[in-house]
Amino acid sequence: MSAAIKSVQKGSPAARSGMHPGETLLSVNGKIIHDVLDYQYYTYDRKLSVELKGQDGKIRKVRVRKVEGEPLGLEFETYLMDHARSCANNCIFCFVDQLPKGLRESLYFKDDDARLSFLMGNYITLTNLSERELQRIIDLRISPLNLSVHATNPELRAKLLGNPRGGETLKWLERFAHEKITLNCQIVSCPGVNDGPELVRTMQDLARLYPGVNSVSIVPVGLTRHREGLYPLFPYTSLQAAAVVDQVESFGADCRKKTGSTLFFCSDEFYLLAGRPLPSEDYYEGYPQLENGVGMLRRLCSEFESALEENKPAEVPAPFSIATGLSAAPFLQELMDRLKADYPQMVSKVYPVVNHFFGETIVVAGLLTGQDLIAQLKGRDLGERLLLPVNMLRHGQDMFLDDVTIKELKTALGVPVVPVAQDGYELLKAIAGDG
């Protein structure tokens, strides 16, 4: 536990009650605070009795009165007030195992932390949690949870996760659903392993847990060129991807008739691999699996059209370029063609960047590196600025996966570089120069 208080927000209930940086938070209303989930749950009430330990080792209690739900106002040495839990699995498709050597150490850390599932949207497998910790999810009403299921056949899930507990922890899905913990699930689909009949079984098992299971995404396995000594897996062919799309859409249509929800959704990448058009916007039911790439491109296109209707640029945008992954490039080109119809003099270029760093089968923008951008864009006509999807950068940082910075990219290419959120409104603002 790392509940040492780093700072106290000025004017907060904690400050008014006389709490100080350097003290350690021990308990609230008699409940021991193990981590951030305990802290957020037990500090919700209006009246609190807080036990603290000073740097001199002395223990004291302070009473707090505040508005119900008002944050107490403490910041701790670590966000989780604990260490992030590492993954206990050895998944046959693990992306971290496919990273080349020489990247910064933090990229090789595999997290599998229920707290990050609730707080940050990370997907977890449950295999590194004790029975007490699993019960705490129910007791504290930690919902929604994002779960990596992959298969509901216990033996197959254990094989996919490389962990005997993979099959054992499946029983908690039913328990969570019964206790009304909302579950958003994902299936990383591997050709010939957990698709076909096994995918049908998994969808049937998860559909029985509706509405506890709120949504399920099916995404194709991502394979880099760094797989020496790993389980033999192969990327989806166009025909194989089309078979998965047909299977999921057919099952989802049945679910919609029975429950009103499609429940199961293929990621955009499956449609692109299959050479199929993306479904319409209403198919996605509010985009519950957006972070897994389900409907991301459809929403981008819809938002861009709406932005044009609501706030069309007053002038012809200054010349610009956009760099993105191979999968999104055709869609962005369509949007630029649409914009050019309104501004015939507009000068723009969309550059699809091939991922040589991880391998050509990786086609999403979020895994492009600075060195690939420099190698493929240097000397090209980039206009007066280069727009990039912000998900190419490490969260909250100005650095690509290979540690190249925005500043270094700007210097190498000789133009300003503008990261843009995955949002059609923000894209149009950036193009117009308002971003």
N, C-alpha and C positions, 0 to 999 in steps of 0.2 A: 504494500500500500504506500502511495506517495501523496498523502493528504496535507503536506506542508503548504501553508498559505503563502503564495508568492506576492499577492497584492490585494488590497481591499478597495473596491470601487467607492469613490468619493460620494457621500450622500446616500449610500445604500443602507439597507437594514443592518448589514454587518458592521458598517462604519458607525452608525448611530448606536450600536450596542457595544462598541469599544473593542472589536476584534482587531488584531494587528498582524501584519506580515511577519513571518517567522514562526508563528504559532502553528500547531498541528491540530487539525480537526479530528476528534475522536468519535463523537456520537451526536445524534440529534434525536431528541425525545426518547432517549434510551436505546436507540438503534445504532449499532456500530456502522460506521461509514467505511465500506471497503473500496468503493470506486465511484465514478461519476454517476452511475445509475442510482445507487443508493442516495447519493447527494441530491440529485434532482428530485427523486421521489419523496424523500423524507423532509425536504425543506419547502415543500409546497404549501403547508398549512400556515394559518395566521399566527399561531402561538408556538414558539419553538424554545426548547431548552437545549442549549448547545454546550457540549463538553469540549474543552480545548486543553492542549498541553503546551506550556511555554518552552522557550529554548533552555530555560534553567531546569526543566523537568517537572515543574509544578503544574498540577492540574486544577483548572477552574471551570466554573459554569457561568454562562451568561444567558439571560432571557431576551428573546427577540419577539417583537410584535410588528407585523407587516400585513400588507394586502395579500389575500390568498392567491397563490400562484406567482407572486412577485419574486424575482430572483434575489437570493440572499446577498449577492454582490462580492463573492470571493473568487479569486483566480488562484490556481494551484500550479505547482512546478511542472506537472504534466497534464495534458487535457483529460486523459482517462483517470487521473489520480492513481495510476497503476501502469504496469508495462502492457503494451499490446500483446495479445495472445498469438503465438505463432501457430502455423498450420501443422496438424499432426498427420496429414495425409501424404501420399506419394502418388498423386493423380497421374494417370497415363497420358493426360493431355495438358499437364501443367505448363502454363506459359513461362513462368519464372525459370523452370528447368531448361527452357529453350533460349534463354538469353545468352549472348556471347560473353566471354570473359572481358574484364577490364572496365565495366561500368561501375558507377558509384555503389557503395555497399548497400545503401538503403533499398535499391531496386531488387536485391536478391532476397529481401525479407518477405516471407509469405504470411500474411495475417489471416486469421480465421476467428474473428472476435465478435461475439454476439452484441457487444456494446456498440461496435462500429456499424453493425447491421442496423440497429435502431437509430443511431445518431447520424450516421453518414451514408447509409444506404448500401454498405458493402454486403456481399453475399457470403453466407457461411454454410458449413456442412454439419455442425453440431457435434462432430466426433471428438473434439477436445474439451467438451464440457462434462462435468460430473452430474450425477443425478440431482444434487442440491442446486447446482447452477441452472440446470434445465427447469427445475421447479421454480426457481426465482423468477424466470421469465414469465411464468404464469402469475406468481404472487404479486409482482410489480407491474403486471399488465404491460409488458414490453411489446408494443405492437405499433406499426406492422414490423414483421421480420422478413428479411430477404434470405431465402434458402436455396442453396445449390443442391438440387435433388439428383438430376442426371438419369436415375433409374429407380424404380420401386421394387424391382426384383432384388432381394437382399444380397444374394451371391454376386449378382452383376454389379450392384452399387459398391460392394466391398472391393471388387476387382477394379472398377473405374477409379475409386479413391485410393487404392493401394493400402487399405486399412480395414481390418476385420470389423471394426466398429461401424463401418459404413452401413452395413445391413441392420445392426442392432438399433441404431438411433432413428430408423424410419418410424418406429412406434410413436415417437414424439410428435410426428406430423399430425396423427389422428388426435392425440391428446391436446395439442395446441388448438386445432380446429374446434374440438369439443369445448374448449375453454374460451372460444371466441377471440383467439389471437389471430389477427389477419396475416396471411402468408402470401408473399409474392415469390414465386419459384422460378428457377431457371434450369434448363436442360442443355448442356453442351453436347451436341449430337456428333457422334463419331461414326463414319461410314462402316457398316457391317458389324458394329459393336452394340450400340444402344438405340439404333433406329429400327425401321421395319416393325416386326411383331413386338419387340421390346418397347418401342416408343408407344405403340398402341396400348400395351399393358400399363405403362407409366401414366399415360393420359387418362385411362379409365380409372386408375387408382386415385389420381389427384382430383378428377372430376367428382368423385364420390364425396370429397371433402369440401365441396363448395357449400356455402359461401366463405368458409374458413380459408380455403385457397382462393384468393382473389384474382390472380392472374398467373400465367405461366408463359415464359418466353422460351423459344427453341432457337438456339444459335449454332452455326456450324463451328466445328473445332478450328482453332487458329494454329497454324503450323508454320514455324520459322524454318530457316535453313540450318539451324543449329540443333539438330536432333540426334547427334551421334550417341549411340548406346541406349537410346530411349525406345519405348514401346513402338512397334511399327504401326504408324498411322498414315493415312493418305488423305489429301484434300478431296472435297466433294467434286465430282464431275457435274456438268450441267444436267445430265439425265438423272443422276442421283439426287441432286438438289431439287429438281422438279418433282420427284417422287415424294420427298419429304413435305414440300409445300402442299401437294395434293392431299397427302395424308392428314396434315394438320388442319388444313382448311375444311376438309370433309368432317373431321371430328368436331372442329369448332362450330360448324354449322349446326350439327346435332345438339351441341351444348346450348347454342343460342335458342333453339326451339324449346328446349326443356327448361332453361333457367333464365333466359333473356340476356345472357352474357356469352360471348364467344369463348372466353376464358383462355384459349391457347392461341399464341401468336408466333409466327416465324419472324425472325429479324429481317431487316432490309437486305442484309447480305445474302440470305437464302434466295430472295426474289431476284437479286442481281445475278447470282450464280446460275439460277435457272433460266435467266433471260426472260423473266416474267415482269409485267408492269406492276407497280406498287398498288395495293388496294387504295380505295378512296378514304377520305379522312374519317367518315363516320364508322368505318370498319374498326378503328382502333379504340373506340370507347373511352376517349379521354386520355389515351397514351399512358396506361399504367406501367408499361415496361420501356419507357423512353431511354433510360440509362443503359439498357441492353441493346440499343440500336433498333428497337421495334417502332417503326413509324417516324423515325427521326428525319428522314429525307422528305416524307410526305408533309410533316408539320412545317419544315423549313420552307417548302414551296408554297403551302397555304398561307403562312405568315407573310411571306414576301409579297404575294398577291394582295393580301389585305393591307399591308403597309403602303403599297402603291396606290390603292384606292383612297386611303386615309391621309397620306402625307407625301404626295409626289414631290420630288426635288424641284425647286424653283428654277434651277439652271442646269445646263448640261454638266454632268459630273466631270471633274478633271481626270485625265487618263490614269488608269489603274490596272492592276493585275491581281489575280487570285491564284494561290497555290493550294492544292488539296490532294487527297488520295485518289486512286484510280476509280474507286466505287462512286464517289460523290461528284466527280468532275463532270459527267454528262448532265447531271441535274443542275449544277451551277451554270453550265453553259446555256441550258434552256432558259434559266432565269435572266442571264445576261442578254440573250436574244430577245426575250420579252421586254426588257428595259430598253434595248436599242430600238425597238419599234416606236417607242415614245420619244427617244432621243437619237435620231439617226446619226448625228455627228459624234456620239459617244465612242471613245476608244477604250476597249477593254480586252483583256486576254485571260483565259482560264488555263492554267498549267497543271495537268495531271502529273504527279511526281511518283516515280517508281520507287518502291522500297527495296533498295539494294542492301541496306543494313541488316534487316531481319529476313529478307527474302521476298521474291516477287509475288508470292501467294498472299502476302499481307497487303491488303488494298485499302485499309481504313486510314483516314487522316491522322487519327490520334496516335498512331505508332510511327509516324514519319520523324526523321531525325534532322538536326541542323546540317549535318554534313551532306545528306542526300539533297536537301534543298539548295545548298551552295553549289554542289557539283552539277545539278541539273538546271539551275536558274541563272548562274553567273554568265554574263554576256548576253542574256536574253532581253527583249524589250519589255520592261516591267512598268512602263509609264512613270507616274510621279510617286506611286506608293504601291506596296505589296500587301494585300490582305491575306491573313491566315486564320484558320479556325483556332480558337483559343485552346481547344482540347489537345493541340499538338504540344502544349507546354505543361510542365509539371504543375499540379494544383497550387495556385497561389504564388507561383514563381514565374520568372521570365526565362526559363531554361528548358531546352529540349531534352529528350531522354539520353542523348549522348553528351550532355553538359554544354553544348554550344548555346550561347545566350542570344537574346534578341539583338543586343548591341553588336555582337560579333557578326550576326547574320546581316544586319544593316550595313556594317562596314564592308563586308565581303561583296554585297550586291549593289551597294551604292544608292540605295533608296530607303526611305522610311518604311518600317515594317509595322503593320497595324493588326494586332490580334483581335478577332471578332468572335463574339459569343455565337453559339449554335442556335441562332434565332433570326428569323426572316426580317423582323423589324430592325434589329441591330445591324444586320447586313446592309439594308438599304441606307441606314444612317451613316454607316462607314463609307459606303460608296459615294454618298452625297457630301462627305467631308464633315459630318456632324458627330461622328463617333468619338 
